[in-house]
Amino acid sequence: MIADLMLATFVHLRYRSYFCCEQQEEQVLFYQTCLDYARVFKRKSFTKHE
């Protein structure tokens, strides 16, 4: 739970910093990668609990 919150905060801060950047394609790609990572991480931890 805390790890998810920290990850979400990290993604949010990185996304905001990238948003000011001109490289919008890279910014969106980075954001998508973090979302995918979070999704996989949650799935792994969920499976581990079961």
Summary of the structure (lengths in Angstrom):
residues: 50
radius of gyration: 12.8
end to end distance: 16.3
largest distance: 43.8
contacts: 113
relative contact order: 0.15
helix: 88%
strand: 0%
